[in-house]
Amino acid sequence: MFTLRYYCQVGGNEIILKLLEEIKEKHGVMYEVLDLWGEEQERQVYERDFKPRAKILKKRTGKPITKLRGAGGERHYYVSNPGTIAVVRNAQVEWWTFTDSEITGFLNRVLSEGRGLLKKLCT
């Protein structure tokens, strides 16, 4: 029913990857790792996965998706920097958070509470 999708660069954070594997083993929640390698790919992911769901994601998370966008420099779309994790259901992003510390806190909650937490976040 739910998949956790980790958007990252250069393989991602080892602690986050370990937590994703533990969640899979304990609760059967699958995960995907999308290793983004360039600005164009990041822009496509932003346009495809996040932008069309902006209103519902802001309502659920309390954060505007524009937080994913960079504030200067040549890169305008930071889907992966410093990292983003999304809860995906039926190929649609239903909830998201970013930064390694927020992600590890979220994943520890999922490890503890299981699928019930994901259902709660996505309603």
C-alpha positions in Angstrom: 0.0 0.0 0.0 2.8 2.5 0.9 6.3 2.9 -0.4 9.0 5.1 1.1 10.9 6.9 -1.6 14.3 8.4 -0.7 15.6 11.1 -3.1 19.3 11.5 -2.6 22.6 12.1 -4.3 25.7 9.9 -4.4 24.0 6.9 -2.7 22.5 8.8 0.2 23.0 8.7 4.0 23.9 5.3 5.4 21.8 5.7 8.5 18.7 6.5 6.5 19.4 3.5 4.2 19.7 1.3 7.3 16.5 2.6 8.8 14.7 2.0 5.5 15.9 -1.6 5.5 14.8 -2.1 9.1 11.3 -0.8 8.4 11.1 -3.1 5.4 12.1 -6.1 7.5 9.9 -5.2 10.5 6.7 -3.8 8.8 7.0 -4.9 5.2 7.0 -1.3 3.9 8.9 -1.3 0.7 11.3 1.6 -0.2 12.9 3.0 -3.3 16.1 5.0 -3.6 16.2 7.6 -6.4 19.7 8.8 -6.8 19.5 12.1 -8.6 22.5 13.2 -10.5 21.8 16.5 -12.2 19.8 19.7 -12.2 17.5 18.6 -15.1 16.7 15.3 -13.4 15.9 17.1 -10.1 13.7 19.6 -12.0 11.8 16.7 -13.7 11.3 15.0 -10.3 10.1 18.2 -8.7 7.6 18.9 -11.6 6.4 15.3 -11.7 6.2 14.2 -8.1 5.8 17.3 -6.0 4.4 20.4 -7.9 1.1 18.8 -9.0 0.4 17.8 -5.4 1.5 21.1 -3.8 -1.8 22.0 -2.1 -2.5 18.6 -0.6 1.2 18.2 0.5 1.2 21.6 2.2 -2.1 20.7 4.0 -0.7 17.4 5.2 2.9 18.6 6.1 2.4 22.2 6.9 5.4 23.0 4.6 5.2 24.5 1.2 6.9 22.5 -1.5 8.9 25.6 -2.5 11.1 24.6 0.5 12.5 22.0 -2.0 13.7 24.7 -4.3 17.2 26.3 -3.9 17.7 29.8 -2.9 20.4 30.8 -5.2 23.3 29.6 -7.3 22.9 27.8 -10.6 20.7 25.1 -9.2 17.0 26.0 -8.8 15.5 22.6 -7.8 16.9 20.9 -4.7 14.9 17.7 -4.5 17.8 15.8 -3.1 19.9 18.3 -1.2 20.3 17.5 1.7 17.8 14.8 1.0 14.1 14.3 0.8 11.9 11.3 1.7 8.4 10.8 0.5 5.5 8.5 1.4 4.1 7.2 -1.9 0.8 5.5 -2.4 -0.5 4.4 -5.8 2.5 6.2 -7.5 1.6 9.6 -6.0 3.6 11.4 -3.3 1.3 11.7 -0.3 3.6 13.2 2.4 7.2 14.3 2.5 10.0 15.7 4.7 13.6 16.7 4.2 16.9 17.1 5.9 18.8 14.1 7.4 17.7 14.9 11.0 14.0 15.2 10.1 14.2 12.1 8.0 15.8 10.0 10.6 13.3 11.2 13.2 10.5 10.3 10.9 11.9 6.9 10.0 12.4 6.0 13.7 8.7 6.8 14.2 7.8 4.6 11.3 10.0 1.8 12.7 8.2 2.2 16.1 4.6 2.8 14.9 4.5 1.0 11.6 1.9 1.4 8.8 -0.5 3.1 11.2 1.6 6.2 11.2 1.8 6.3 7.4 -2.0 6.0 7.2 -2.5 8.7 9.7 -0.1 11.1 7.8 -1.8 10.4 4.4 -5.4 11.2 5.5 
